[in-house]
Amino acid sequence: MTDKSTVYDEASDVAAVDGAVQLDGPDNVDVAMTPDAAEETSDRLSSEAMKARGQRRLRNLPHKSVD
């Protein structure tokens, strides 16, 4: 299994082929999904991408601990 700590800065290629959604990405990612699975994955990616962007913006700011 690959090391999940590797962070890629290139987007994956996505194509609709014969009723399936194919995803080709870095590190030899090659996945085919149903349209429903691809749509749910898209929603999850969007949500987590926004969360990660916020984490990056706030990581160098001092924070108060929550007690």
C-alpha positions in Angstrom: 0.0 0.0 0.0 1.2 3.5 -0.7 2.2 6.0 1.9 -0.8 8.3 2.6 1.5 11.1 3.8 2.4 11.8 0.1 0.6 14.9 -1.0 0.2 15.4 -4.7 -0.3 18.8 -6.3 -1.8 17.6 -9.6 -5.4 16.9 -10.3 -6.7 13.5 -11.5 -8.1 13.0 -15.0 -11.8 12.0 -15.1 -13.8 10.7 -18.0 -17.3 9.2 -18.6 -16.8 5.9 -20.5 -19.6 3.4 -21.3 -21.8 4.6 -18.4 -19.0 4.6 -15.8 -16.7 7.3 -14.5 -13.0 6.6 -14.8 -10.5 8.3 -12.6 -6.8 8.3 -13.5 -4.5 10.0 -11.1 -1.0 10.2 -9.7 0.8 7.2 -8.3 -1.0 4.9 -10.7 -4.5 5.6 -9.4 -6.9 3.9 -11.8 -10.5 3.6 -10.6 -13.9 3.1 -12.3 -17.1 4.0 -10.5 -20.8 4.1 -11.0 -22.2 7.6 -11.6 -23.8 7.5 -8.1 -20.5 6.6 -6.5 -18.7 9.2 -8.4 -21.2 11.9 -7.5 -21.0 11.0 -3.8 -17.2 11.0 -4.0 -17.3 14.4 -5.6 -19.4 15.8 -2.8 -17.0 14.3 -0.2 -13.9 15.6 -2.0 -15.4 19.1 -2.2 -16.3 19.2 1.5 -12.9 17.9 2.7 -11.1 20.2 0.3 -12.7 23.2 1.9 -11.9 21.8 5.3 -8.2 21.3 4.4 -8.0 24.8 2.9 -9.2 26.2 6.2 -6.7 24.1 8.1 -3.8 25.4 5.9 -4.9 29.0 6.4 -5.2 28.7 10.2 -2.2 26.4 11.0 0.2 29.2 11.8 -2.2 31.3 13.9 -2.1 31.1 17.6 -5.2 29.3 19.0 -6.7 29.2 22.5 -7.3 25.7 23.8 -10.9 24.7 24.2 -11.6 23.5 27.8 
